[in-house]
Amino acid sequence: MDFVVECKNLTHYYGNKLIYENMSFNIPRGSTFGLLGKNGTGKTTTINILNGYLKPRSGQCLIFGEDSQKLSPQTKARIGFLMEGHIQFNFMNIHQIEKFYSAFYPGQWKKEAYWELMAKLQVEPDQKIATMSCGQRSQVALGLILAQDPDLMILDDYSMGLDAGYRRLFLDYLSEYTRAENKTVFITSHIIQDLEDLIDDFVILDYRGVLLASTLDRFRSEFKQFRFDLENDTQLSLQPDELVSNFEQLKNRCTLYSFSDPAEVKAYLKSKQVNFKNFKPVPMSLEDAFIGLTGKY
């Protein structure tokens, strides 16, 4: 298989604080990969390693076969990077900023992609970036990246400061971009519901490192939520183990998350002498499953 990104046994610390250990993943050409996790779990750290801005404690990342710490100018030109916060030159207007960026990409600049998106925003060519909302600036940033025509797009928490409408516009254009051009996307986010129909493969991080690496389809089919009531108000102390990924209890109503099937979960509860009733599996969205795996706090 043709991999655009290959990360092999990445380990990184900040001082004595372990961010993650031996994290590995590959991103096939033409796919969308999600690095998911709560704030502070190492998503931007990974982005910085991929871009060569940060050297990992150990391990290696390859982009188009090159070490991310030693990327050639030719390979860098194949990467579009959207930084957290959508940083732009606020003193420019949308016409000036398009002209400015185009000079760095002679022979590959596709200004039509930029101006098509600007038309959706219904802004004038002389409107300055400084007068735009955060959502509008995000579309300017996306338009500039699409005009670069990169083979790999790296998006670091694109959703920061965006309302639902602008997030949807952003994702609609991103999805169309990947389908039409067979491009590859690496995306980080803590707003999980946006990625439900976008990502193919993903890694979930928490504050202890890598929780899970999977395809979206496999995760949806294998990870399950079960609810049941207790016969009395006993407080259970079911800790995460090989069967229980997470457990929540509110009075006598319990929710258990697991990769096991219903029969195995029932047998497990009986082995713990739990007197339960109304046991049933409950369908989940991707966000429900993410919270079920990582916890609410």
DRENDO-1510 file (C-alpha; in Angstrom, 1 decimal, always signed):
<recs>
REC; n; res; u; v; w
REC; 1; MET; +0.0; +0.0; +0.0 .
REC; 2; ASP; +1.2; +3.5; -0.8 .
REC; 3; PHE; +1.5; +5.5; +2.4 .
REC; 4; VAL; +1.8; +9.3; +2.4 .
REC; 5; VAL; +2.7; +9.4; +6.2 .
REC; 6; GLU; +4.4; +6.7; +8.2 .
REC; 7; CYS; +4.9; +7.3; +12.0 .
REC; 8; LYS; +7.0; +4.6; +13.7 .
REC; 9; ASN; +7.3; +4.2; +17.4 .
REC; 10; LEU; +7.0; +7.9; +18.3 .
REC; 11; THR; +7.8; +8.7; +21.9 .
REC; 12; HIS; +7.9; +12.2; +23.3 .
REC; 13; TYR; +8.2; +13.9; +26.7 .
REC; 14; TYR; +8.0; +17.5; +27.9 .
REC; 15; GLY; +10.5; +17.4; +30.7 .
REC; 16; ASN; +9.6; +14.3; +32.7 .
REC; 17; LYS; +6.0; +14.3; +31.5 .
REC; 18; LEU; +5.3; +11.5; +29.0 .
REC; 19; ILE; +3.1; +12.6; +26.1 .
REC; 20; TYR; +2.9; +9.2; +24.4 .
REC; 21; GLU; +5.1; +6.2; +23.9 .
REC; 22; ASN; +5.7; +4.0; +20.8 .
REC; 23; MET; +2.9; +5.6; +18.8 .
REC; 24; SER; +2.7; +4.2; +15.3 .
REC; 25; PHE; +0.3; +4.8; +12.4 .
REC; 26; ASN; +0.3; +4.9; +8.6 .
REC; 27; ILE; -1.9; +7.1; +6.4 .
REC; 28; PRO; -2.7; +5.7; +2.9 .
REC; 29; ARG; -2.8; +8.0; -0.1 .
REC; 30; GLY; -6.2; +9.4; -0.7 .
REC; 31; SER; -7.5; +8.8; +2.9 .
REC; 32; THR; -8.5; +11.1; +5.8 .
REC; 33; PHE; -6.8; +10.3; +9.1 .
REC; 34; GLY; -8.0; +11.8; +12.4 .
REC; 35; LEU; -5.9; +12.3; +15.5 .
REC; 36; LEU; -8.5; +12.6; +18.2 .
REC; 37; GLY; -8.2; +13.6; +21.9 .
REC; 38; LYS; -9.1; +16.1; +24.5 .
REC; 39; ASN; -7.1; +19.4; +24.9 .
REC; 40; GLY; -3.6; +18.8; +26.1 .
REC; 41; THR; -3.2; +15.2; +25.0 .
REC; 42; GLY; -0.5; +15.7; +22.3 .
REC; 43; LYS; -2.4; +16.4; +19.1 .
REC; 44; THR; -0.5; +19.6; +18.3 .
REC; 45; THR; +2.8; +18.0; +19.4 .
REC; 46; THR; +2.3; +15.4; +16.8 .
REC; 47; ILE; +1.6; +18.0; +14.1 .
REC; 48; ASN; +4.8; +19.8; +15.1 .
REC; 49; ILE; +6.8; +16.5; +14.8 .
REC; 50; LEU; +5.2; +15.9; +11.4 .
REC; 51; ASN; +6.2; +19.3; +10.1 .
REC; 52; GLY; +9.7; +19.0; +11.5 .
REC; 53; TYR; +9.3; +21.8; +14.0 .
REC; 54; LEU; +9.8; +19.4; +17.0 .
REC; 55; LYS; +12.1; +16.4; +17.3 .
REC; 56; PRO; +10.6; +13.4; +19.1 .
REC; 57; ARG; +12.5; +11.8; +22.0 .
REC; 58; SER; +12.6; +8.7; +19.8 .
REC; 59; GLY; +10.9; +7.2; +16.7 .
REC; 60; GLN; +10.6; +8.6; +13.2 .
REC; 61; CYS; +8.0; +10.1; +10.9 .
REC; 62; LEU; +8.2; +9.8; +7.1 .
REC; 63; ILE; +6.3; +12.0; +4.7 .
REC; 64; PHE; +6.4; +10.9; +1.1 .
REC; 65; GLY; +9.3; +8.7; +2.1 .
REC; 66; GLU; +11.4; +11.5; +3.6 .
REC; 67; ASP; +12.3; +11.9; +7.3 .
REC; 68; SER; +10.1; +14.7; +8.7 .
REC; 69; GLN; +13.1; +16.3; +10.3 .
REC; 70; LYS; +14.8; +16.6; +6.9 .
REC; 71; LEU; +12.1; +17.4; +4.4 .
REC; 72; SER; +13.3; +18.7; +1.1 .
REC; 73; PRO; +11.8; +22.0; -0.4 .
REC; 74; GLN; +10.1; +19.9; -3.0 .
REC; 75; THR; +8.3; +17.8; -0.4 .
REC; 76; LYS; +7.4; +20.8; +1.7 .
REC; 77; ALA; +5.7; +22.3; -1.4 .
REC; 78; ARG; +3.4; +19.2; -1.4 .
REC; 79; ILE; +2.1; +19.9; +2.1 .
REC; 80; GLY; -0.7; +22.4; +3.0 .
REC; 81; PHE; -0.7; +23.3; +6.7 .
REC; 82; LEU; -3.5; +25.0; +8.6 .
REC; 83; MET; -2.3; +26.2; +12.0 .
REC; 84; GLU; -4.4; +26.3; +15.1 .
REC; 85; GLY; -6.1; +29.7; +15.2 .
REC; 86; HIS; -6.1; +30.4; +11.4 .
REC; 87; ILE; -3.2; +32.8; +11.5 .
REC; 88; GLN; -3.2; +35.4; +8.7 .
REC; 89; PHE; -1.8; +38.7; +7.7 .
REC; 90; ASN; -4.6; +40.9; +9.0 .
REC; 91; PHE; -3.5; +44.1; +7.3 .
REC; 92; MET; -4.1; +42.5; +3.9 .
REC; 93; ASN; -7.4; +42.3; +2.0 .
REC; 94; ILE; -8.6; +39.0; +0.5 .
REC; 95; HIS; -7.3; +40.0; -3.0 .
REC; 96; GLN; -3.9; +41.0; -1.7 .
REC; 97; ILE; -3.4; +37.8; +0.4 .
REC; 98; GLU; -4.2; +35.6; -2.6 .
REC; 99; LYS; -1.6; +37.4; -4.7 .
REC; 100; PHE; +0.9; +37.2; -1.9 .
REC; 101; TYR; +0.5; +33.4; -1.4 .
REC; 102; SER; +0.4; +32.6; -5.2 .
REC; 103; ALA; +4.0; +33.9; -5.6 .
REC; 104; PHE; +5.3; +31.0; -3.5 .
REC; 105; TYR; +3.6; +28.3; -5.7 .
REC; 106; PRO; +4.5; +29.1; -9.3 .
REC; 107; GLY; +3.2; +26.6; -11.7 .
REC; 108; GLN; +0.8; +24.9; -9.3 .
REC; 109; TRP; -1.4; +27.7; -7.9 .
REC; 110; LYS; -5.2; +27.2; -8.5 .
REC; 111; LYS; -6.7; +30.5; -7.7 .
REC; 112; GLU; -10.2; +29.3; -8.9 .
REC; 113; ALA; -10.4; +27.2; -5.7 .
REC; 114; TYR; -9.8; +30.2; -3.5 .
REC; 115; TRP; -12.2; +32.6; -5.3 .
REC; 116; GLU; -15.0; +30.0; -5.4 .
REC; 117; LEU; -14.9; +29.8; -1.7 .
REC; 118; MET; -14.7; +33.6; -1.3 .
REC; 119; ALA; -17.8; +33.8; -3.4 .
REC; 120; LYS; -19.6; +31.6; -0.9 .
REC; 121; LEU; -18.6; +34.1; +1.9 .
REC; 122; GLN; -20.1; +37.0; -0.1 .
REC; 123; VAL; -17.2; +39.3; +0.8 .
REC; 124; GLU; -15.7; +42.0; -1.4 .
REC; 125; PRO; -12.1; +41.7; -2.8 .
REC; 126; ASP; -11.0; +44.8; -0.9 .
REC; 127; GLN; -12.3; +43.6; +2.5 .
REC; 128; LYS; -9.5; +43.3; +5.0 .
REC; 129; ILE; -8.8; +40.2; +7.0 .
REC; 130; ALA; -8.8; +42.3; +10.2 .
REC; 131; THR; -12.5; +43.1; +9.7 .
REC; 132; MET; -13.6; +39.5; +9.2 .
REC; 133; SER; -15.0; +37.1; +11.8 .
REC; 134; CYS; -13.1; +34.1; +13.0 .
REC; 135; GLY; -15.3; +31.9; +10.8 .
REC; 136; GLN; -14.6; +34.0; +7.7 .
REC; 137; ARG; -10.9; +34.0; +8.3 .
REC; 138; SER; -11.0; +30.2; +8.6 .
REC; 139; GLN; -12.5; +30.1; +5.1 .
REC; 140; VAL; -9.8; +32.4; +3.7 .
REC; 141; ALA; -7.2; +30.1; +5.2 .
REC; 142; LEU; -8.9; +27.0; +3.7 .
REC; 143; GLY; -9.2; +28.7; +0.3 .
REC; 144; LEU; -5.5; +29.5; +0.3 .
REC; 145; ILE; -4.6; +25.9; +1.2 .
REC; 146; LEU; -6.8; +24.5; -1.6 .
REC; 147; ALA; -5.3; +26.9; -4.1 .
REC; 148; GLN; -1.8; +25.5; -3.2 .
REC; 149; ASP; -3.1; +22.1; -4.5 .
REC; 150; PRO; -1.2; +20.2; -1.9 .
REC; 151; ASP; -1.0; +16.4; -1.9 .
REC; 152; LEU; -1.2; +16.3; +1.9 .
REC; 153; MET; -3.3; +18.7; +3.9 .
REC; 154; ILE; -2.5; +18.9; +7.7 .
REC; 155; LEU; -5.2; +20.7; +9.7 .
REC; 156; ASP; -4.5; +21.4; +13.4 .
REC; 157; ASP; -7.8; +21.9; +15.3 .
REC; 158; TYR; -9.5; +23.7; +12.4 .
REC; 159; SER; -12.7; +24.2; +14.3 .
REC; 160; MET; -11.4; +26.7; +16.9 .
REC; 161; GLY; -13.8; +29.7; +17.1 .
REC; 162; LEU; -16.1; +28.5; +14.4 .
REC; 163; ASP; -19.9; +28.3; +14.7 .
REC; 164; ALA; -21.8; +25.3; +13.4 .
REC; 165; GLY; -22.5; +26.9; +9.9 .
REC; 166; TYR; -18.8; +27.7; +9.2 .
REC; 167; ARG; -17.7; +24.3; +10.5 .
REC; 168; ARG; -20.1; +22.7; +8.1 .
REC; 169; LEU; -18.9; +24.8; +5.2 .
REC; 170; PHE; -15.3; +24.0; +6.0 .
REC; 171; LEU; -16.0; +20.3; +6.1 .
REC; 172; ASP; -18.1; +20.2; +3.0 .
REC; 173; TYR; -15.3; +21.8; +1.0 .
REC; 174; LEU; -12.7; +19.6; +2.6 .
REC; 175; SER; -14.7; +16.5; +1.8 .
REC; 176; GLU; -15.2; +17.5; -1.8 .
REC; 177; TYR; -11.5; +18.3; -2.1 .
REC; 178; THR; -10.4; +14.8; -1.0 .
REC; 179; ARG; -12.9; +13.0; -3.1 .
REC; 180; ALA; -12.3; +14.9; -6.3 .
REC; 181; GLU; -8.6; +15.2; -6.2 .
REC; 182; ASN; -7.6; +12.0; -4.4 .
REC; 183; LYS; -5.7; +14.0; -1.8 .
REC; 184; THR; -4.7; +12.9; +1.7 .
REC; 185; VAL; -5.7; +14.7; +4.9 .
REC; 186; PHE; -4.3; +14.6; +8.5 .
REC; 187; ILE; -6.7; +16.3; +10.8 .
REC; 188; THR; -6.8; +16.9; +14.6 .
REC; 189; SER; -9.9; +17.9; +16.5 .
REC; 190; HIS; -11.6; +17.7; +19.9 .
REC; 191; ILE; -15.0; +18.3; +18.3 .
REC; 192; ILE; -15.6; +14.7; +17.4 .
REC; 193; GLN; -19.1; +14.9; +15.9 .
REC; 194; ASP; -17.8; +16.9; +12.9 .
REC; 195; LEU; -15.6; +13.9; +11.8 .
REC; 196; GLU; -18.3; +11.2; +11.8 .
REC; 197; ASP; -18.5; +11.0; +8.1 .
REC; 198; LEU; -15.1; +12.3; +7.2 .
REC; 199; ILE; -12.3; +10.2; +8.6 .
REC; 200; ASP; -11.2; +6.7; +7.5 .
REC; 201; ASP; -8.7; +5.8; +10.2 .
REC; 202; PHE; -7.8; +7.4; +13.6 .
REC; 203; VAL; -5.8; +7.4; +16.7 .
REC; 204; ILE; -7.3; +8.4; +20.1 .
REC; 205; LEU; -5.0; +10.0; +22.6 .
REC; 206; ASP; -5.6; +10.6; +26.3 .
REC; 207; TYR; -3.4; +11.9; +29.1 .
REC; 208; ARG; -1.7; +8.5; +29.4 .
REC; 209; GLY; -0.8; +8.1; +25.8 .
REC; 210; VAL; -2.5; +6.2; +22.9 .
REC; 211; LEU; -5.8; +4.7; +23.9 .
REC; 212; LEU; -6.8; +3.2; +20.5 .
REC; 213; ALA; -5.8; +3.0; +16.9 .
REC; 214; SER; -8.5; +1.8; +14.5 .
REC; 215; THR; -10.5; +2.3; +11.3 .
REC; 216; LEU; -13.7; +4.1; +11.8 .
REC; 217; ASP; -15.8; +1.2; +10.5 .
REC; 218; ARG; -14.1; -1.3; +12.8 .
REC; 219; PHE; -14.5; +0.9; +15.9 .
REC; 220; ARG; -18.2; +1.5; +15.1 .
REC; 221; SER; -18.9; -2.2; +14.8 .
REC; 222; GLU; -16.8; -3.4; +17.8 .
REC; 223; PHE; -17.1; -0.8; +20.5 .
REC; 224; LYS; -20.5; -1.0; +22.4 .
REC; 225; GLN; -22.5; +0.8; +25.0 .
REC; 226; PHE; -24.7; -1.1; +27.4 .
REC; 227; ARG; -27.2; +0.3; +29.9 .
REC; 228; PHE; -28.8; -1.5; +32.8 .
REC; 229; ASP; -30.6; -0.8; +36.1 .
REC; 230; LEU; -29.6; -2.2; +39.5 .
REC; 231; GLU; -32.0; -4.0; +41.7 .
REC; 232; ASN; -31.1; -1.7; +44.5 .
REC; 233; ASP; -29.0; +1.4; +45.1 .
REC; 234; THR; -25.7; -0.3; +45.6 .
REC; 235; GLN; -22.7; +1.7; +44.5 .
REC; 236; LEU; -20.6; -0.4; +42.2 .
REC; 237; SER; -16.9; +0.0; +41.8 .
REC; 238; LEU; -16.2; -1.5; +38.4 .
REC; 239; GLN; -12.8; -0.4; +37.2 .
REC; 240; PRO; -11.5; -0.4; +33.6 .
REC; 241; ASP; -10.0; -3.8; +32.8 .
REC; 242; GLU; -9.8; -6.2; +29.8 .
REC; 243; LEU; -13.6; -6.2; +29.4 .
REC; 244; VAL; -14.7; -2.9; +30.8 .
REC; 245; SER; -13.4; +0.2; +28.9 .
REC; 246; ASN; -15.4; +2.6; +31.0 .
REC; 247; PHE; -18.2; +2.6; +33.6 .
REC; 248; GLU; -20.6; +5.2; +34.8 .
REC; 249; GLN; -23.3; +5.1; +37.5 .
REC; 250; LEU; -26.0; +7.6; +38.4 .
REC; 251; LYS; -28.1; +6.2; +41.3 .
REC; 252; ASN; -29.3; +2.8; +40.1 .
REC; 253; ARG; -28.8; +3.5; +36.3 .
REC; 254; CYS; -25.5; +2.2; +34.9 .
REC; 255; THR; -23.7; +2.6; +31.6 .
REC; 256; LEU; -20.9; +0.2; +30.7 .
REC; 257; TYR; -18.6; +0.5; +27.6 .
REC; 258; SER; -16.9; -2.5; +26.2 .
REC; 259; PHE; -15.5; -4.2; +23.1 .
REC; 260; SER; -17.2; -7.5; +24.2 .
REC; 261; ASP; -20.5; -8.8; +23.1 .
REC; 262; PRO; -23.7; -8.7; +25.3 .
REC; 263; ALA; -23.4; -12.3; +26.5 .
REC; 264; GLU; -19.8; -11.7; +27.7 .
REC; 265; VAL; -20.8; -8.5; +29.5 .
REC; 266; LYS; -23.8; -10.2; +31.2 .
REC; 267; ALA; -21.6; -13.1; +32.4 .
REC; 268; TYR; -19.0; -10.6; +33.7 .
REC; 269; LEU; -21.6; -8.7; +35.7 .
REC; 270; LYS; -22.9; -12.0; +37.2 .
REC; 271; SER; -19.4; -13.0; +38.1 .
REC; 272; LYS; -19.1; -9.7; +40.0 .
REC; 273; GLN; -22.4; -10.6; +41.8 .
REC; 274; VAL; -24.2; -7.5; +40.2 .
REC; 275; ASN; -28.0; -7.8; +40.4 .
REC; 276; PHE; -29.1; -6.1; +37.3 .
REC; 277; LYS; -32.2; -5.7; +35.1 .
REC; 278; ASN; -33.3; -4.0; +31.9 .
REC; 279; PHE; -30.0; -4.8; +30.3 .
REC; 280; LYS; -29.7; -3.5; +26.7 .
REC; 281; PRO; -27.2; -2.3; +24.1 .
REC; 282; VAL; -27.6; +1.4; +23.1 .
REC; 283; PRO; -26.5; +2.8; +19.7 .
REC; 284; MET; -23.8; +5.5; +19.8 .
REC; 285; SER; -22.6; +8.3; +17.6 .
REC; 286; LEU; -18.9; +8.7; +17.2 .
REC; 287; GLU; -18.9; +11.4; +19.9 .
REC; 288; ASP; -20.7; +9.1; +22.3 .
REC; 289; ALA; -18.2; +6.4; +21.6 .
REC; 290; PHE; -15.2; +8.8; +22.1 .
REC; 291; ILE; -16.6; +9.9; +25.5 .
REC; 292; GLY; -17.3; +6.4; +26.4 .
REC; 293; LEU; -13.7; +5.4; +25.7 .
REC; 294; THR; -11.9; +8.5; +27.1 .
REC; 295; GLY; -14.4; +9.5; +29.9 .
REC; 296; LYS; -16.1; +12.8; +30.6 .
REC; 297; TYR; -13.4; +14.3; +32.7 .
</recs>
